[in-house]
Amino acid sequence: MRQLLEFVPIALFFIVYQMDGDTLALGNWSHTVDGIFSATAVLMIATALQVVLTWVLTRQLERRALWLLLAVCVFGGATLVFRNEAFIQWKPTIFNWVLAVVFGASQFVGDKNLMERTLGSQLVLPRRIWTRLNLLWVANFAIVGALNLVVAYGFSEQTWVSYKLYSAIGFTLVLTVLTALIVSPHLKDQQAPDNP
C-alpha cells in the first residue's frame, strides 16, 4: 500500500498538467490550471498529504519519504517563486543521485550497507548478496537520474511530464523484479530447514 501511495502525487501532477487551461472549481473557489506551475503546486500538496496519511496509517515515517517531501517542497517552491520549470525538472535527478551516493557510500561505512541495514532484520542473506542488492539500487538511482535529464532537455515539457509518470512505475517494477530475482534463491535456502 505504501508503494501505491508514493505514486499518487506523481499521478496527480500528471493529471493536473494535462488540464492546462481548464478551470478547477471547488465551492466558491476556482482556479485556472496553469500547466507545470499548477501541477507543481498539486505535487507539493499531494506529497505532504501522502506523508501525513502514511503516518496516520502506519505510525511510521521512512527517512526517504521525508527527504522526498523536502526535495519536492524546495524544488517545487523554487519553481513557483521563480516561475521556472527547470527547478522541478531537476528535482528527480538530484534526489536520485543523492540516493545513489548515499547507498554507494554505505558500502564503505560501517559493517552493513544501507540495504542490509534496511532489510537485514527481515532477511538473512550472504554478504555478497547484500552487496549485489545495494549496487543494483545504486545503479537504478544513477540511471533514473541521468535519464530524467536526457528527457527534460532532449524532449518537450509535455513528454517529460508523461515520462515522469510512466518511468516511475516502470523503473519501480523493474527494480522490484530484479530485487526478487536476486533474493528469491536465498529465501528457499532459509525455508528448507524448517520443512520436515
Secondary structure as GFF3:
##gff-version 3
##sequence-region A 1 196
A	DSSP	alpha_helix	2	18	.	.	.	ID=ss1
A	DSSP	beta_strand	23	26	.	.	.	ID=ss2
A	DSSP	beta_strand	29	32	.	.	.	ID=ss3
A	DSSP	alpha_helix	35	58	.	.	.	ID=ss4
A	DSSP	alpha_helix	63	82	.	.	.	ID=ss5
A	DSSP	alpha_helix	86	105	.	.	.	ID=ss6
A	DSSP	alpha_helix	114	119	.	.	.	ID=ss7
A	DSSP	alpha_helix	127	154	.	.	.	ID=ss8
A	DSSP	alpha_helix	157	191	.	.	.	ID=ss9
A	DSSP	three_ten_helix	192	194	.	.	.	ID=ss10
###
